[in-house]
Amino acid sequence: MNYAIIDVETTGLSGSGNKITEIAIAIYDGEKVIDEYHTLVNPQALITSHVVRLTGIDNDMVASAPTFKEIASEVLDFTDGKVFVAHNVNFDYNVIRNEFKELGIDFSRKKLCTVRLSKKIFPGLRSYSLGKLCSSLEIPLYDRHRAKGDTDATVILFEKLLKNDANDEVKKQLNPKNGEAALPALLAKETYDGLPENPGVYYFKDSSGKIIYVGKAINIKKRVLSHFYDKKAKEIELCRETSHIDFEESGSELLALLMESVAIKHHFPKYNSAQKLSNKGYGILAYTNRKGIIQLGYNKIKLVPNPIAIFFNINECIHFLESLTEAFKLCPKYTQLLPAGSITGKCNHFKINDCMGICVDEESPADYNKRVETAIKSVKIEAKSFVIVTKGKTFDEKGIALVEDGIYKGYGFIDESIVINNFEDFKDHIKLQNSDSDVMRIIQQHILQNENTTIIRP
């Protein structure tokens, strides 16, 4: 069997649009290198300053080099019928595959990852980066972060891996049913196999055990796998750093969302951004205008002291106001669904036409305001106490989320055999948590979107 041992240098560090600036290929027959290929490549794109500092390859160096289109046939010939081998193979393989995709060519080769093989064959090392591996295994490494230097070192590493492969790890990884090729190089297949197909939160950790991403899912295993196939720059970098995955089951999506929110704010993972900042999002507001009419609208949450409801983006606010306007026959002019001052006569919303005429004085402000107040009461949870009951982690328990006087108190699980005699008893079964705009938004949206939610009140 012949192997094409490859390394590429690129304009950036990850993601779509990342172009090749240098490529080196060594054809290895299992005993020796029988052919080689190496060239700089004109990426027809700017090289980032960080990469210039890392590799020494700048825009002037590649200006007169051939484009990938001009070397594509050579890369195809060199890799045809060979096993594609690289250190952290998914990065190099996907970069090359994307280059071919832009040329209308479907590039497909069997793959082997020397990071994954090294973890199996040389277990227990502190780091499996190419530099650290070469130091640990006494492999000479010249011109680090240049394609030819890294490829030469990877050839020697691969030779050592083949000689020490007592458990046929190479054969196992080449087995298409193995499933390891899609996994991050540093992640053990046993870790992925141990993930449940149930609701909960999951924690991506780097090689030092630090949490770098927190996510929630209805099916943890399926959602984690989707990260590995996502080709966005952020996802590729996340997967390259992921060495382990922990998880906590929740029993329901609601509790998974609440647990995720708490974990993000506690650990502040580098690859989470949505809930890192508090007091963000938008709040639904109500105020009385000069005509004595109660108007509804939305604004940034920091500008809404007592929001009726909290949402993550403007589209959610608009959808909510449309639903409320339609359900209670409110006027689009007074629910911020029409641009201010754009309509001087009767409202004419494209979707909602049940307005009873407050906009053209066919209804009194007093009658209209009664319906607005009823609408507000139907959704506002401020100063209310209740428990939302969800599925538990097992058939013998239930999950709960407690809100007291409009403030989220926490979540927990109750065994089906436990009898709750009064509302106060729920407090003995929750894990106390902080309340903020994010968790209140999660609870409000759950209530609004799930008509059959079981809610227990005092």
SVG drawing of the C-alpha trace seen along z (x, -y; Angstrom):
<svg xmlns="http://www.w3.org/2000/svg" viewBox="-67 -64 84 70">
<polyline fill="none" stroke="black" stroke-width="0.4" points="0.0,0.0 1.3,-3.5 0.7,-6.6 0.6,-10.2 2.0,-12.1 0.9,-15.7 1.2,-19.1 -0.2,-22.4 0.3,-26.0 -2.6,-28.4 -3.7,-32.0 -5.5,-31.6 -5.9,-29.0 -9.3,-27.5 -12.6,-27.7 -14.1,-28.2 -12.1,-30.6 -8.9,-29.3 -6.5,-29.1 -3.3,-27.0 0.1,-28.9 2.4,-25.9 2.0,-22.1 4.4,-19.2 3.7,-15.6 5.8,-12.5 4.9,-9.2 5.8,-6.5 5.5,-2.8 5.6,-1.5 9.4,-1.4 10.8,-4.4 9.9,-7.6 9.7,-6.8 8.6,-10.2 8.1,-13.8 6.4,-17.0 6.7,-20.5 5.8,-24.0 4.6,-27.4 1.1,-28.2 -0.4,-31.6 -3.6,-31.7 -4.9,-34.7 -5.9,-36.1 -4.1,-37.9 -2.2,-36.0 -3.1,-37.1 -0.4,-38.8 -0.6,-36.1 0.2,-33.4 3.0,-35.4 4.6,-35.6 4.0,-31.9 5.2,-30.5 7.4,-33.2 5.4,-33.0 4.3,-36.4 2.3,-37.8 5.5,-38.7 6.8,-35.1 3.7,-33.6 3.1,-36.3 4.9,-34.5 4.0,-30.9 1.6,-28.7 -2.1,-28.8 -3.8,-25.7 -5.6,-25.3 -2.2,-25.1 -1.0,-22.3 -4.3,-20.5 -3.5,-17.7 -0.2,-17.0 -1.8,-16.8 -4.4,-14.4 -1.8,-12.2 0.4,-12.2 -2.5,-11.2 -4.4,-8.9 -4.7,-5.4 -2.9,-6.5 -4.0,-6.9 -4.0,-10.5 -1.9,-10.9 -1.5,-14.1 -1.0,-15.4 -4.6,-16.4 -5.7,-15.1 -9.1,-16.7 -7.6,-20.2 -5.3,-19.4 -7.8,-17.1 -10.6,-19.6 -8.5,-22.5 -7.4,-20.5 -10.9,-19.2 -12.3,-22.7 -9.7,-23.8 -10.8,-21.0 -14.4,-21.8 -13.9,-25.3 -12.6,-23.7 -15.6,-21.5 -13.7,-18.3 -14.8,-15.9 -11.6,-15.0 -12.0,-11.8 -9.3,-9.7 -9.0,-7.3 -7.5,-9.2 -5.2,-8.5 -4.5,-10.9 -1.1,-10.8 -2.4,-12.6 -5.1,-10.0 -2.7,-7.1 -0.1,-8.6 -2.6,-8.8 -3.4,-5.1 0.2,-3.8 2.1,-6.2 -0.5,-6.8 0.1,-9.0 2.1,-11.8 1.4,-15.4 0.9,-16.8 0.3,-15.4 1.2,-18.5 3.8,-17.8 6.5,-19.8 6.0,-18.1 5.7,-14.6 9.0,-15.1 10.6,-16.2 9.3,-13.2 10.1,-10.7 13.5,-12.3 12.4,-13.1 14.4,-15.9 12.1,-18.8 13.5,-21.5 11.6,-24.5 8.6,-24.1 5.4,-25.5 6.7,-25.1 5.1,-22.4 8.3,-20.5 9.7,-20.6 6.5,-19.4 6.0,-16.7 9.5,-15.3 8.9,-15.1 5.5,-13.5 7.1,-10.8 9.5,-9.8 6.6,-9.9 4.5,-7.7 7.3,-5.2 7.6,-4.9 3.8,-4.5 3.9,-1.6 6.7,0.1 5.0,-0.1 1.5,0.6 1.0,3.8 -2.8,3.6 -3.3,2.9 -4.5,-0.7 -3.8,-1.7 -6.0,1.1 -8.7,0.1 -8.7,-3.5 -8.9,-2.6 -12.0,-0.5 -14.9,-2.6 -17.1,-1.2 -14.8,-2.5 -16.2,-6.0 -13.1,-7.7 -12.3,-9.7 -15.0,-12.2 -14.0,-12.8 -11.6,-15.5 -8.0,-14.2 -7.6,-14.6 -10.9,-13.0 -11.1,-9.3 -13.8,-7.4 -14.8,-5.8 -15.7,-9.2 -18.0,-9.9 -19.5,-6.4 -20.3,-7.0 -22.5,-10.1 -26.2,-9.6 -29.0,-10.2 -31.0,-12.1 -31.6,-15.8 -29.0,-17.7 -25.9,-19.8 -22.4,-18.9 -19.0,-20.4 -16.1,-20.4 -12.8,-20.4 -9.2,-21.0 -6.2,-18.9 -5.7,-20.7 -9.3,-20.0 -10.5,-23.5 -14.1,-23.9 -14.0,-25.7 -17.6,-25.2 -21.0,-24.5 -24.0,-23.4 -27.5,-22.0 -29.3,-19.4 -32.4,-17.2 -30.1,-14.4 -26.6,-15.0 -24.8,-12.5 -26.4,-13.7 -25.8,-17.3 -22.2,-16.7 -21.6,-14.9 -23.0,-17.8 -20.2,-20.0 -17.7,-17.6 -19.3,-18.0 -19.7,-21.8 -17.1,-23.5 -17.4,-27.0 -14.1,-28.5 -15.2,-28.6 -16.4,-25.0 -13.1,-23.7 -11.0,-25.5 -13.3,-24.2 -12.9,-20.6 -9.2,-20.9 -8.9,-21.8 -11.4,-19.3 -9.8,-16.6 -12.7,-15.4 -16.4,-15.8 -18.4,-15.7 -22.2,-15.9 -25.1,-16.2 -28.6,-14.8 -31.6,-17.1 -34.6,-15.1 -36.1,-18.0 -35.1,-20.8 -36.2,-23.5 -33.9,-22.3 -31.1,-21.8 -31.5,-25.5 -31.4,-26.6 -28.4,-24.4 -26.6,-25.7 -27.2,-29.3 -25.8,-28.8 -22.7,-26.9 -21.8,-29.5 -21.9,-32.3 -19.9,-30.3 -17.2,-28.9 -17.1,-31.7 -16.0,-29.3 -13.9,-30.8 -16.2,-29.5 -19.5,-30.6 -20.6,-34.1 -24.5,-34.2 -24.9,-34.4 -21.5,-35.7 -22.9,-39.2 -25.7,-39.8 -28.4,-42.4 -28.6,-41.8 -31.5,-41.1 -34.8,-42.9 -37.7,-43.6 -41.4,-44.1 -42.6,-47.3 -45.9,-49.1 -46.6,-52.8 -49.5,-55.2 -49.3,-57.8 -50.7,-61.3 -54.1,-60.1 -54.4,-57.8 -53.8,-54.7 -51.6,-51.9 -49.0,-51.2 -46.8,-48.1 -43.4,-47.9 -39.8,-46.7 -36.4,-48.1 -33.0,-46.9 -33.4,-45.2 -31.2,-47.8 -33.7,-50.4 -36.8,-48.5 -36.9,-48.5 -39.8,-46.1 -40.2,-44.1 -43.4,-42.2 -41.4,-39.6 -37.7,-39.1 -36.4,-38.0 -33.1,-37.3 -33.6,-39.3 -35.9,-41.8 -37.5,-39.1 -38.7,-37.2 -40.1,-40.5 -42.0,-41.1 -43.4,-37.6 -44.5,-37.9 -46.2,-41.2 -48.0,-39.9 -49.3,-36.9 -50.5,-39.1 -52.1,-41.7 -53.9,-39.0 -55.1,-37.1 -56.5,-40.2 -57.5,-42.2 -55.1,-45.0 -54.0,-47.7 -50.8,-47.3 -50.2,-51.0 -50.0,-50.8 -47.9,-47.6 -44.9,-48.8 -45.8,-46.6 -46.1,-49.7 -43.4,-52.4 -44.1,-55.4 -45.8,-58.2 -46.1,-56.1 -49.9,-55.6 -52.2,-58.6 -55.5,-56.8 -56.6,-53.3 -53.9,-50.7 -53.2,-48.4 -50.9,-45.6 -50.4,-43.0 -51.2,-40.1 -53.4,-41.5 -56.8,-43.1 -58.9,-42.5 -58.3,-46.0 -61.5,-47.3 -60.8,-50.9 -58.9,-52.6 -56.7,-54.1 -59.6,-55.9 -61.5,-56.8 -64.1,-54.0 -63.2,-52.6 -62.6,-54.4 -59.2,-54.3 -60.8,-52.8 -62.3,-49.8 -59.1,-49.3 -56.9,-49.5 -58.9,-46.8 -57.9,-44.3 -54.3,-45.5 -54.2,-44.9 -55.7,-41.5 -53.1,-40.7 -50.3,-41.8 -51.6,-39.8 -51.8,-36.7 -48.0,-36.7 -46.4,-38.7 -44.8,-36.5 -43.5,-39.3 -44.7,-39.0 -46.0,-35.5 -44.9,-32.2 -45.1,-28.9 -43.3,-25.6 -42.9,-24.3 -43.0,-20.5 -41.1,-18.6 -39.8,-15.1 -37.1,-13.9 -33.8,-12.0 -35.6,-8.7 -39.1,-7.4 -39.3,-7.6 -38.7,-11.3 -39.8,-14.7 -37.8,-17.8 -38.9,-21.2 -38.1,-24.9 -39.2,-27.2 -40.1,-30.9 -41.0,-32.8 -42.4,-36.4 -41.3,-36.7 -37.7,-35.6 -36.2,-32.4 -34.9,-30.3 -33.5,-27.2 -34.2,-23.8 -34.2,-20.2 -35.5,-16.7 -38.2,-15.0 -38.7,-11.3 -42.3,-10.2 -42.7,-8.6 -42.3,-11.9 -45.5,-13.6 -45.6,-17.5 -48.2,-18.8 -47.7,-22.5 -45.8,-24.9 -43.0,-25.5 -42.0,-21.9 -40.7,-22.4 -37.8,-24.6 -36.3,-21.5 -35.8,-19.9 -34.1,-22.6 -30.6,-23.6 -30.5,-27.4 -29.5,-29.5 -29.1,-33.2 -31.9,-34.9 -31.2,-37.1 -32.7,-38.2 -31.5,-35.1 -33.2,-32.5 -36.4,-34.6 -36.4,-34.8 -36.0,-31.0 -38.9,-30.4 -41.2,-32.9 -40.6,-31.4 -41.1,-27.9 -44.5,-28.9 -45.5,-30.8 -44.5,-28.0 -45.8,-25.1 -49.5,-25.3 -49.6,-22.0 -46.9,-22.9 -47.7,-21.7 -47.6,-24.6 -48.2,-24.4 -49.1,-27.6 -49.3,-28.3"/>
</svg>
